[in-house]
Amino acid sequence: MAQATDPSRSGPATLSDVARLAGVSLATASKALNGRSQVRAETRQRVIAAAERLSFRPNQLARGLLAGRTGTVGLLTSDLEGRFSIPILMGAEDAFGAGEVAVFLCDARGDAIREQHHVRALLGRRVDGLIVVGSRTDPRPSLGRELPVPVVYAYAPSEDPADLSIVPDNVEAGRLAVDHLLACGRTRIAHITGDPGYLAARERAAGAEAALSDAGLALVGAPRFGMWSEGWGRAAAAMLLDKHPEVDAVLCGSDQIARGVVEVLRERDHRVPEDVAVMGFDNWQVLTSASRPPLTSVDMNLEQVGRAAAQALFGAIAGARRSGVQTLSCRVVVRGSTAALS
């Protein structure tokens, strides 16, 4: 942190601190953070890294990066309910700095023509960059390489490897969920999940099966793919218990599915978590907190996805563009629906 560089100084880091850590002049640091073309890309990247290391505040960084710009960014989503786009927007706004960057939110409603209309409208407002948020983690068409501003894709990756995409690591998430259940002493684990057409469903199942394989175990039956609903959770749980009454844990592909599973277990006099542990995905608090017992779930850290997307966009605005797919770790939020076997 900045204080470690200069113990005698208190208060937030300054541009001088950034320049000193990056090994450049004050003028070069200013040019790098202002996006001036006279600075080499590797120097600019070093300055930006120094600013991040010193916790040079996002609003300070925004002032430097947006000098001579409009101070506006477009956030384009296809998520009608805001289930995924709102946390990502909140994380992005945190990184942009309150009051420093205005964010225009546009909902394309899954319509490619409407999306292009919003892109034209945002460019007409002279936004400095775009963050594109998908409604699912499947790759989506790129907006193209000819846009006059940088674009970062969040949650749904771009199909173009030249674009930069920030996504949650669903394979690792499946592993984390199974590792938690194994740590609770569960060994007869089933997996009930959603639509197999969703990449997230397939990746979570793949991660879960890999973690079990590493432990010398296998799922109880094959992964049960269906719908992202409580109704499917109830139907799948009934079929599972009819065929495999020995199951001691159920990993669910969403919190809605998990709620349905818990309901059927209760109806059949299976105690949760004493007899059967249940885990969900998405950590949707309106569902996890209302469940009885409260539901353990995997959180995709969507606000962190938004923060990372905003920081990447800052770097791109400054001239340090990146490409490829960056995956971010998820986390298990433990509640009452999982517990160690006694």
HELIX and SHEET records of a PDB file:
HELIX    1   1 ALA A    2  THR A    5  1                                   4    
HELIX    2   2 LEU A   15  ALA A   22  1                                   8    
HELIX    3   3 LEU A   26  ASN A   34  1                                   9    
HELIX    4   4 ALA A   41  ARG A   53  1                                  13    
HELIX    5   5 PRO A   58  LEU A   65  1                                   8    
HELIX    6   6 SER A   85  PHE A   96  1                                  12    
HELIX    7   7 ALA A  112  GLY A  124  1                                  13    
HELIX    8   8 ASN A  170  ALA A  183  1                                  14    
HELIX    9   9 LEU A  199  ASP A  214  1                                  16    
HELIX   10  10 GLU A  230  LYS A  243  1                                  14    
HELIX   11  11 ASP A  255  GLU A  267  1                                  13    
HELIX   12  12 GLN A  285  THR A  288  1                                   4    
HELIX   13  13 LEU A  302  ILE A  317  1                                  16    
SHEET    1   A 6 ALA A 102  ASP A 107  0                                        
SHEET    2   A 6 THR A  72  THR A  77  1                                        
SHEET    3   A 6 LEU A 130  VAL A 133  1                                        
SHEET    4   A 6 VAL A 151  ALA A 154  1                                        
SHEET    5   A 6 LEU A 164  PRO A 168  1                                        
SHEET    6   A 6 GLY A 324  LEU A 328  1                                        
SHEET    1   B 5 ILE A 189  ILE A 192  0                                        
SHEET    2   B 5 ALA A 249  CYS A 252  1                                        
SHEET    3   B 5 ALA A 277  PHE A 281  1                                        
SHEET    4   B 5 THR A 296  ASP A 299  1                                        
SHEET    5   B 5 ARG A 331  VAL A 333 -1                                        
END                                                                             
